[in-house]
Amino acid sequence: MRHVRQPMYKRTKRFRLTPYSACSIISFISFNPLQGDGMSNLAVSVSNLYKAYGSLQVLRGVNLEVARGDVFGLLGPNGAGKTTLIHTILGLLKPDDGTVRLLGSENRDIHSAQIGYLPERPRYHGQFTGREYLSSVGRLSDLSGKQLHDRVDAVLDLVGLAQAADRRIGTYSKGMLQRVGIAQAVLHEPELLIVDEPASGLDPGGQREMAALLRTLSQAGHTLFLCTHQLTDVARLCDQIGVLVGGHIAQTTSMAELRKYGQSVTVNVDDLPFDTANKLQALGPQVRCERTAVTLFPTSGQLLQAVLRQLLDDGVAVQSVMPEADALEQFYLNAVNDAKSNGSQPPATPDASEELLETLIEDR
């Protein structure tokens, strides 16, 4: 677990959020967070979590842990239940079974500003300026006067919007809107920050800027829980990674472990006989055989040589030998493919949790 550093910007008094105001449903500046026992080393602990929408079972026994001070990356294909998991962790959805402990406690009745959240598609009142918007959500949490002014200035500077603070939000680019979202999520300096698809809709330049901002927040001592499809960002930012497939965490690992492995190699062949495939797989668990390809992960010169020798000895025509993916990408693909082969992945569907929140917003 990484050492929890002191914040890089001025700390102010913790504050309480008026529960379920219109702005909190749209932006979640802070959120009925949980006061822990002060001794737990875990920021997030999920045990045997289940959630269904009618007959559709979305979460099927999710187990995961995130250490305080770490950056955790949640990966998974569309429809795997990532947003449902986040909303259940936050308490927006009630689980059918299982437990969630945040910062050492299951108690959601104590209001202390320890959690921040940025949804994938935050909504803003476009007629407000960035400064007005942040001031409004700050007042909802009992900030006022110089304390409010100082905190708004601090987060505007943190996310690089000081020069655009007095422009209307309706004129902001997608990247600027994402930075406003980060600003409102850390306005109260939460210990745990949960971010859903931070790079959604951003161009490559915007993705790099968002990754740099999240890195700054991590260095400031925040625990980050990131749900993302950007493997590059995961490799740069995350300490731990989990892959959600078919409603459960299929595999977890650390970036430190993956960095030991390097790249995978794929050997493309004409047609791989069944007997040859068995011989290759007997070389070790690093060998994965398909009809027209043999993938080695992690690879080594010795293993590749042994595979090629066996193919040639059995008269199998080799079409090409290609370095394919880095270790993180191969880890993710293996987790997803293994879940599919085990029949544990349901058909991809739009996340009902996201649709539920959109309905709540429209009804207000």
ZILINJO-V873200 format. One record per residue. RES is the residue in one letter. SS is DSSP state (h for helix, s for strand, l for the rest). BURIAL is I if it has 16 or more other C-alpha atoms within 10 Angstrom, else O. D_FIRST is the distance of its C-alpha to the first C-alpha in Angstrom with 2 decimals. Layout:
BEGIN
RES | SS | BURIAL | D_FIRST
RES | SS | BURIAL | D_FIRST
END
This chain:
BEGIN
M | l | O | 0.00
R | l | O | 3.79
H | l | O | 6.50
V | l | I | 8.67
R | l | O | 11.88
Q | l | O | 15.33
P | l | I | 17.34
M | l | O | 19.52
Y | l | O | 22.48
K | l | O | 24.46
R | l | O | 23.20
T | l | O | 25.96
K | l | O | 26.84
R | l | O | 25.20
F | l | I | 27.80
R | l | I | 29.09
L | l | I | 30.03
T | l | I | 33.42
P | l | O | 32.62
Y | l | O | 33.45
S | l | O | 35.45
A | h | O | 36.64
C | h | I | 34.21
S | h | I | 31.23
I | h | I | 32.25
I | h | I | 32.52
S | h | I | 29.54
F | l | I | 27.27
I | l | I | 26.51
S | l | I | 24.80
F | l | I | 25.16
N | l | I | 25.89
P | l | I | 22.25
L | l | I | 21.09
Q | l | I | 20.61
G | l | I | 18.11
D | l | O | 18.61
G | l | O | 16.50
M | l | O | 14.70
S | l | O | 12.66
N | l | O | 8.88
L | s | I | 9.78
A | s | I | 11.25
V | s | I | 13.24
S | s | I | 14.70
V | s | I | 17.78
S | s | O | 20.05
N | s | O | 23.24
L | s | I | 24.05
Y | s | I | 27.55
K | s | I | 29.49
A | s | I | 32.93
Y | s | O | 35.49
G | l | O | 38.74
S | l | O | 39.02
L | s | O | 36.16
Q | s | O | 33.04
V | s | I | 30.11
L | s | I | 27.05
R | s | I | 27.52
G | s | I | 24.97
V | s | I | 21.65
N | s | I | 18.53
L | s | O | 14.98
E | s | I | 11.71
V | s | I | 9.26
A | s | I | 6.27
R | l | I | 7.25
G | l | I | 6.75
D | l | I | 6.12
V | s | I | 9.49
F | s | I | 11.05
G | s | I | 14.45
L | s | I | 17.19
L | s | I | 20.04
G | l | I | 23.43
P | l | I | 27.17
N | l | O | 29.37
G | l | I | 30.33
A | l | I | 27.38
G | l | I | 26.63
K | h | I | 23.65
T | h | I | 25.32
T | h | I | 26.51
L | h | I | 23.02
I | h | I | 21.86
H | h | I | 25.03
T | h | I | 24.65
I | h | I | 21.11
L | h | I | 22.64
G | l | O | 25.64
L | l | O | 28.20
L | l | O | 29.08
K | l | O | 29.57
P | l | I | 28.28
D | l | O | 30.94
D | s | O | 28.73
G | s | I | 25.20
T | s | I | 22.78
V | s | I | 20.24
R | s | I | 18.08
L | s | I | 16.59
L | l | I | 14.78
G | l | I | 15.93
S | s | I | 19.54
E | l | O | 22.07
N | l | O | 24.48
R | l | I | 25.56
D | l | O | 28.47
I | l | O | 26.82
H | l | I | 26.86
S | l | I | 24.20
A | l | I | 22.94
Q | l | I | 19.25
I | s | I | 19.28
G | s | I | 20.72
Y | s | I | 22.01
L | s | I | 23.74
P | l | I | 25.85
E | l | I | 26.98
R | l | I | 30.48
P | l | O | 30.61
R | l | O | 34.16
Y | l | I | 35.59
H | l | O | 39.00
G | l | O | 40.27
Q | l | O | 42.85
F | l | I | 40.27
T | s | I | 39.04
G | h | I | 35.32
R | h | I | 35.75
E | h | I | 37.90
Y | h | I | 35.50
L | h | I | 32.51
S | h | I | 34.85
S | h | I | 36.06
V | h | I | 32.74
G | h | I | 31.80
R | h | O | 35.03
L | h | I | 34.23
S | l | I | 31.33
D | l | O | 33.62
L | l | I | 32.95
S | l | O | 36.16
G | h | O | 37.90
K | h | O | 36.17
Q | h | O | 32.76
L | h | I | 33.09
H | h | O | 34.59
D | h | O | 31.85
R | h | I | 29.00
V | h | I | 30.84
D | h | I | 31.49
A | h | I | 27.88
V | h | I | 26.51
L | h | I | 29.50
D | h | O | 28.73
L | h | I | 25.01
V | l | I | 25.95
G | l | I | 28.97
L | l | I | 31.69
A | h | I | 33.37
Q | h | O | 36.43
A | h | I | 36.82
A | l | I | 36.12
D | l | O | 39.82
R | l | I | 40.48
R | s | I | 40.86
I | h | I | 37.90
G | h | O | 40.46
T | h | O | 40.79
Y | l | I | 37.10
S | l | O | 35.93
K | h | O | 33.36
G | h | I | 30.69
M | h | I | 31.69
L | h | I | 31.59
Q | h | I | 27.99
R | h | I | 27.18
V | h | I | 29.17
G | h | I | 27.07
I | h | I | 23.84
A | h | I | 25.75
Q | h | I | 26.81
A | h | I | 23.39
V | l | I | 21.86
L | l | I | 25.13
H | l | I | 23.84
E | l | I | 20.39
P | l | I | 18.46
E | l | I | 14.94
L | s | I | 14.63
L | s | I | 16.56
I | s | I | 17.88
V | s | I | 19.86
D | s | I | 22.33
E | l | I | 23.59
P | l | I | 23.10
A | l | I | 25.25
S | l | I | 27.99
G | l | O | 31.40
L | l | I | 30.32
D | l | O | 31.94
P | h | O | 30.01
G | h | O | 30.18
G | h | I | 28.89
Q | h | I | 25.99
R | h | O | 24.97
E | h | I | 25.38
M | h | I | 23.28
A | h | I | 20.42
A | h | I | 20.74
L | h | I | 20.79
L | h | I | 17.65
R | h | I | 15.91
T | h | I | 17.40
L | h | I | 16.14
S | h | I | 12.50
Q | h | I | 13.18
A | l | I | 14.90
G | l | I | 11.90
H | l | I | 12.65
T | s | I | 10.61
L | s | I | 12.62
F | s | I | 14.13
L | s | I | 16.53
C | s | I | 19.52
T | l | I | 21.22
H | l | I | 23.59
Q | l | O | 22.77
L | h | O | 21.11
T | h | O | 21.27
D | h | I | 19.19
V | h | I | 16.57
A | h | I | 16.52
R | h | O | 16.32
L | h | I | 13.81
C | l | I | 11.49
D | l | I | 8.24
Q | s | I | 9.57
I | s | I | 13.32
G | s | I | 15.76
V | s | I | 19.56
L | s | I | 21.84
V | s | I | 25.28
G | l | I | 28.17
G | l | I | 26.50
H | s | I | 23.58
I | s | I | 20.28
A | s | I | 21.85
Q | s | I | 18.90
T | s | I | 15.14
T | s | O | 13.28
S | s | I | 10.70
M | h | I | 12.20
A | h | O | 11.46
E | h | O | 13.63
L | h | I | 16.19
R | l | O | 16.69
K | l | O | 18.12
Y | l | O | 20.89
G | l | O | 22.59
Q | l | I | 25.50
S | l | I | 27.61
V | s | I | 31.39
T | s | I | 34.03
V | s | I | 37.48
N | s | I | 40.08
V | s | I | 43.15
D | l | O | 46.44
D | l | O | 46.17
L | l | I | 44.03
P | l | O | 46.05
F | h | O | 44.56
D | h | O | 45.22
T | h | I | 43.53
A | h | I | 40.44
N | h | O | 40.27
K | h | O | 40.61
L | h | I | 37.84
Q | h | O | 35.38
A | l | O | 36.24
L | l | O | 34.74
G | l | O | 31.22
P | l | O | 28.80
Q | l | I | 28.05
V | s | I | 31.58
R | s | I | 32.34
C | s | I | 36.06
E | l | O | 37.97
R | l | O | 41.69
T | l | O | 41.64
A | s | I | 38.25
V | s | I | 36.02
T | s | I | 32.33
L | s | I | 30.24
F | l | I | 26.46
P | l | I | 24.95
T | l | I | 28.08
S | l | I | 29.53
G | h | O | 32.94
Q | h | O | 34.03
L | h | I | 33.15
L | h | I | 34.84
Q | h | O | 37.88
A | h | O | 38.19
V | h | I | 38.05
L | h | I | 40.64
R | h | O | 42.88
Q | h | I | 42.89
L | h | I | 43.73
L | h | O | 46.55
D | h | O | 47.86
D | l | O | 48.13
G | l | O | 49.85
V | l | I | 47.20
A | l | O | 47.61
V | s | I | 44.49
Q | s | O | 44.52
S | s | O | 41.47
V | s | I | 38.18
M | s | O | 35.59
P | s | O | 32.00
E | l | I | 30.62
A | l | I | 27.09
D | l | I | 23.83
A | h | I | 21.28
L | h | I | 19.63
E | h | I | 23.11
Q | h | I | 24.26
F | h | I | 21.34
Y | h | I | 22.19
L | h | I | 25.91
N | h | I | 25.64
A | h | I | 23.82
V | h | I | 26.52
N | h | O | 29.38
D | h | I | 28.47
A | h | I | 28.42
K | h | O | 31.78
S | h | O | 33.29
N | l | O | 32.34
G | l | O | 34.03
S | l | I | 31.10
Q | l | I | 31.16
P | l | I | 33.59
P | l | O | 35.64
A | l | O | 33.85
T | l | O | 34.91
P | l | O | 34.26
D | l | I | 31.54
A | h | I | 33.65
S | h | I | 31.06
E | h | O | 31.61
E | h | O | 35.35
L | h | O | 35.18
L | h | O | 33.59
E | h | O | 36.20
T | h | O | 38.90
L | h | O | 37.66
I | h | O | 37.70
E | h | O | 41.16
D | h | O | 42.53
R | l | O | 41.73
END
